[in-house]
Amino acid sequence: MSIKSIKQNLPGLFFCFSFAIIILFVFHNFNIKLIDTLLTGLLVGIFIKNINFLPDLSIIDKGAKFAGKHILEFSVMLMGASIFLPDLFENGIELFLVIVLGIIGSMIISYVIGYRLLRLDKKLSTLVGVGNSICGNSAVAVIAPVIGASSNQIASAIGISAILGASQIILLPLLVPAFGLGDYQYGVVAGLSVYAVAQVVAASSIVSPISANVATVVKLTRVILLAPLVLFLRFFYKSETSNNKTNISESILKFLPWFVLGFIILAILRSTEIIDNQLGLNIRSVAKFLFIISMIAIGLSVDLKEIIKVGPKVALTIIFIIAFMIILGIMSSNFLT
């Protein structure tokens, strides 16, 4: 990168960095739980872009685009350091298989309902499926650069999913008396169906500490499964755009961008404990901060009119996914107890 390019990027990078610091400060001092920092960063960027908060955004445009792409990709790579693959089977193969079935089913529903029936863009339907089957906003942020999703698609998937996920905190506990669910059973249902980690904790803690523990374990297993899903979606989207005449001996590394390869390497280092748990958590914290910067930058290029246009279709797709996860959780929890 040339000196001139660095100077052009600095105003936008400083702008996004400054707002990210403010967001972290507010969340740290006011102990905010119902909304996460990534969504807040995205909303701040969207607000500034669409409410004419600043008279001229051109001075920060180049740096914001850099943050929305390159810093986002670097953040994805760092997330690998917190993925401990041996945890996948720690809580029993039966529960693990239920979680895998939930993820696969959610992705299929997102494809069939969102893409085929409602005619959402394929990348947007993929983000909706990933966010609601894995770990919410972080999963959307990780997958977006892997499949080449646009800022509007990222904002649609995160914004609408987060709203519906927050409603589950209030509505999901009503399933306990309606279906006579025990603490363990409800924990499985909440862990499978609720959008974000913080929302899972909130929705399950209302019922009991046991429900909260079970729900958290299920949710974190979904988070770990982000690693193989990243690989699958990368190959899926790459194979769609690849020329059929590609030499079969072509290196597999050409299918893996640098940040996905870095993600895999860091996940292996964490899983073999070369990166210990504390270091992994510290790296994840750095990644989360960089994600906030990226989300602000992405928000600065979002057109609210485009979000409103696809909103009902995205919401309907999410509702089908949530319903599937709840039904799967209720049915499977009877066999897991």
C-alpha positions in Angstrom: 0.0 0.0 0.0 1.4 3.4 -1.0 1.8 6.4 1.3 -0.8 8.2 -0.8 -3.3 5.3 -0.3 -2.6 5.2 3.4 -3.3 9.0 3.7 -6.6 8.5 1.8 -7.6 5.6 4.1 -6.7 7.2 7.4 -9.8 9.6 7.8 -12.2 6.7 7.3 -10.3 4.3 9.5 -10.0 6.9 12.3 -13.7 7.7 12.0 -14.7 4.0 12.3 -12.1 3.3 15.1 -13.3 6.3 17.1 -17.0 5.2 17.0 -15.9 1.6 17.9 -14.1 2.9 21.0 -17.2 4.9 22.0 -19.5 1.8 21.5 -17.2 -0.3 23.7 -17.0 2.3 26.4 -20.8 2.6 26.5 -21.3 -1.2 26.6 -18.6 -1.6 29.3 -19.9 1.1 31.6 -23.7 0.6 31.2 -23.6 -3.3 31.1 -25.9 -3.5 28.0 -27.2 -7.0 27.3 -30.2 -6.9 25.0 -28.2 -5.7 22.0 -24.7 -6.6 21.0 -21.8 -4.4 19.9 -21.7 -5.7 16.3 -25.4 -4.8 15.7 -24.8 -1.4 17.4 -21.8 -0.6 15.1 -23.9 -1.5 12.1 -26.8 0.7 13.2 -24.5 3.6 13.9 -23.0 3.4 10.4 -26.5 3.1 8.8 -27.8 6.1 10.9 -24.8 8.2 9.8 -25.2 7.2 6.2 -29.0 7.6 5.9 -29.9 10.5 8.2 -27.3 12.9 6.7 -25.5 13.0 10.0 -22.4 14.4 8.2 -22.7 16.8 5.2 -19.9 15.1 3.2 -19.0 11.4 3.6 -16.6 11.3 0.7 -13.6 12.1 2.9 -14.1 8.9 4.9 -15.4 6.7 2.1 -12.1 5.1 1.0 -11.1 4.2 4.5 -14.6 2.9 5.3 -14.5 0.6 2.3 -11.0 -0.6 3.4 -12.4 -1.4 6.8 -15.5 -3.0 5.5 -13.4 -5.5 3.4 -9.8 -5.9 4.7 -10.3 -5.4 8.4 -13.4 -7.6 8.3 -11.4 -10.4 6.6 -8.6 -10.1 9.2 -11.2 -10.3 12.0 -12.5 -13.5 10.4 -9.1 -15.0 10.5 -8.6 -14.1 14.2 -11.9 -15.8 15.1 -10.2 -19.2 14.4 -8.1 -18.8 17.6 -11.2 -19.4 19.8 -12.5 -22.5 18.0 -11.7 -25.6 20.1 -12.9 -28.5 17.9 -12.6 -31.3 20.6 -15.5 -29.6 22.4 -17.8 -30.8 19.6 -18.3 -34.3 21.1 -17.9 -33.5 24.8 -21.6 -33.4 25.5 -22.6 -36.7 23.8 -22.9 -37.7 20.2 -26.7 -37.7 20.3 -26.9 -34.0 21.3 -24.1 -33.2 18.8 -26.1 -34.9 16.0 -29.3 -33.0 16.9 -27.3 -29.7 16.6 -25.8 -30.8 13.2 -29.3 -31.7 12.0 -30.6 -28.3 13.2 -27.9 -26.5 11.2 -28.4 -28.5 8.1 -32.2 -28.2 8.3 -32.0 -24.4 8.8 -29.7 -24.0 5.8 -32.1 -26.0 3.7 -35.1 -24.0 4.8 -33.3 -20.8 4.1 -32.4 -22.0 0.6 -35.9 -23.4 -0.2 -38.1 -20.8 1.5 -35.8 -17.7 1.1 -34.2 -18.3 -2.2 -36.5 -20.6 -4.1 -40.0 -19.5 -2.9 -39.5 -15.9 -1.8 -36.9 -15.1 -4.4 -34.3 -13.6 -2.0 -30.8 -13.2 -3.4 -28.9 -16.5 -2.8 -26.2 -14.7 -0.8 -28.8 -13.0 1.5 -30.6 -16.3 2.1 -27.3 -17.9 2.9 -26.5 -15.2 5.5 -30.0 -15.6 7.0 -29.5 -19.3 7.3 -26.0 -19.0 8.8 -26.9 -16.3 11.3 -29.9 -18.2 12.6 -28.3 -21.7 12.6 -24.9 -20.8 14.0 -24.2 -17.9 16.2 -26.0 -14.7 15.1 -24.2 -11.6 14.1 -20.7 -13.0 14.4 -21.5 -15.8 12.0 -23.0 -13.4 9.4 -19.9 -11.2 9.7 -17.6 -14.2 9.3 -19.4 -15.7 6.3 -20.1 -12.5 4.4 -16.6 -12.0 3.0 -16.3 -15.7 2.3 -19.3 -15.6 -0.1 -18.9 -12.1 -1.3 -22.0 -10.6 0.3 -22.8 -6.9 -0.1 -23.3 -4.4 2.7 -27.1 -4.3 2.2 -27.3 -8.1 2.4 -25.2 -8.1 5.7 -27.4 -5.4 7.2 -30.6 -7.1 6.2 -29.5 -10.5 7.7 -28.2 -9.0 10.9 -30.8 -6.3 11.6 -34.0 -8.4 11.0 -32.6 -11.5 12.6 -31.6 -9.6 15.8 -35.0 -8.1 16.1 -36.8 -11.5 15.9 -34.1 -13.0 18.1 -34.8 -10.4 20.8 -38.5 -11.2 20.7 -37.7 -14.8 21.6 -36.4 -13.7 25.0 -40.0 -12.8 25.9 -41.9 -15.4 23.9 -39.8 -18.6 24.2 -40.4 -19.2 27.9 -44.1 -19.5 27.2 -43.3 -22.9 25.7 -42.5 -24.3 29.1 -46.1 -24.4 30.4 -47.5 -24.9 26.9 -45.6 -28.2 26.3 -44.7 -29.1 29.9 -40.9 -28.8 29.2 -38.4 -29.6 31.9 -35.4 -27.5 32.6 -33.1 -29.6 30.4 -35.6 -29.8 27.6 -36.1 -26.1 27.5 -32.3 -25.6 27.6 -32.0 -27.6 24.4 -34.9 -25.7 22.7 -33.4 -22.3 23.7 -29.9 -23.3 22.7 -31.0 -24.5 19.3 -33.5 -21.8 18.3 -32.3 -18.4 19.7 -30.2 -16.1 17.5 -27.3 -14.7 19.5 -25.3 -16.0 22.5 -26.4 -13.1 24.8 -30.1 -13.7 23.8 -29.7 -17.4 24.5 -28.5 -16.7 28.0 -31.3 -14.2 28.6 -34.0 -16.5 27.2 -32.8 -19.5 29.2 -31.9 -17.8 32.5 -35.5 -16.7 32.9 -36.5 -20.4 33.4 -33.7 -21.8 35.6 -29.9 -22.1 36.0 -30.0 -25.6 34.6 -31.7 -24.4 31.4 -29.1 -21.6 31.1 -26.2 -24.1 31.4 -27.7 -26.5 28.8 -28.7 -23.7 26.4 -25.2 -22.2 26.6 -23.5 -25.6 25.8 -25.8 -26.2 22.8 -25.3 -22.6 21.5 -21.5 -22.8 21.9 -21.5 -26.1 20.0 -23.3 -24.3 17.2 -20.6 -21.7 17.3 -17.8 -24.2 16.9 -19.5 -25.7 13.9 -19.0 -22.4 12.2 -15.5 -23.7 11.1 -16.7 -26.5 8.9 -19.5 -24.4 7.5 -17.0 -21.7 6.4 -15.2 -24.4 4.4 -18.3 -25.8 2.9 -19.7 -22.5 1.8 -16.4 -21.3 0.4 -16.2 -24.4 -1.8 -19.9 -24.2 -2.7 -19.7 -20.6 -3.9 -16.3 -21.1 -5.5 -17.4 -24.1 -7.5 -20.4 -22.2 -8.8 -18.2 -19.5 -10.3 -15.3 -21.7 -11.4 -14.8 -22.6 -15.0 -15.7 -26.2 -15.8 -12.4 -26.5 -17.7 -10.3 -25.8 -14.6 -7.4 -28.3 -14.3 -8.3 -31.0 -11.8 -4.7 -30.8 -10.4 -5.3 -27.1 -9.5 -4.2 -26.5 -5.9 -6.9 -26.6 -3.3 -5.3 -23.5 -1.8 -6.8 -21.5 -4.7 -10.2 -22.2 -3.3 -9.1 -20.7 0.1 -8.6 -17.0 0.5 -5.9 -16.0 2.9 -8.3 -15.2 5.8 -10.1 -18.6 5.6 -6.7 -20.4 5.5 -5.6 -18.3 8.5 -8.9 -19.2 10.3 -8.2 -22.9 9.8 -4.6 -22.7 10.9 -5.6 -20.8 14.1 -8.4 -23.3 14.8 -5.9 -26.1 14.5 -3.4 -24.3 16.8 -6.2 -23.7 19.4 -7.5 -27.3 19.1 -4.0 -28.7 19.7 -3.6 -26.2 22.6 -0.6 -24.6 21.1 -2.9 -21.5 21.6 -4.2 -21.9 25.1 -7.7 -21.0 26.2 -6.8 -17.6 27.7 -4.8 -16.5 24.6 -7.7 -17.7 22.4 -10.2 -15.6 24.3 -7.9 -12.6 24.2 -7.5 -12.9 20.4 -11.3 -13.3 20.1 -11.7 -10.0 22.0 -9.4 -8.3 19.5 -11.4 -9.8 16.7 -14.7 -8.6 18.2 -13.3 -5.1 18.4 -12.2 -5.2 14.7 -15.6 -6.6 13.8 -17.2 -3.5 15.4 -15.0 -1.3 13.2 -16.0 -3.3 10.2 -19.7 -3.1 11.0 -19.6 0.6 11.3 -17.8 0.8 7.9 -20.4 -1.6 6.3 -23.2 0.5 7.8 -21.8 3.5 6.0 -22.6 1.9 2.7 -26.1 0.6 3.5 -29.2 1.9 1.7 -32.2 1.7 4.0 -34.6 1.5 1.1 -33.0 -1.8 0.0 -33.4 -3.2 3.6 -37.0 -2.3 3.7 -37.6 -3.8 0.3 -36.5 -7.3 1.4 -37.5 -7.0 5.0 -40.8 -9.0 5.0 -39.2 -11.9 3.0 -36.2 -12.1 5.3 -38.4 -12.0 8.4 -40.7 -14.8 7.0 -37.6 -17.0 6.2 -36.3 -16.5 9.7 -39.7 -17.4 11.3 -39.7 -20.7 9.4 -36.1 -21.4 10.6 -37.0 -20.6 14.2 -40.1 -22.8 14.0 -38.1 -25.7 12.7 -35.5 -25.3 15.4 -38.1 -25.1 18.2 -39.9 -28.2 16.9 -36.6 -30.1 16.5 -35.6 -29.1 20.1 -38.9 -30.2 21.6 -39.0 -33.5 19.8 -35.3 -34.4 20.4 -35.1 -33.3 24.0 -37.6 -36.0 24.9 -35.0 -38.6 23.8 -32.0 -36.8 25.2 -33.2 -36.7 28.9 
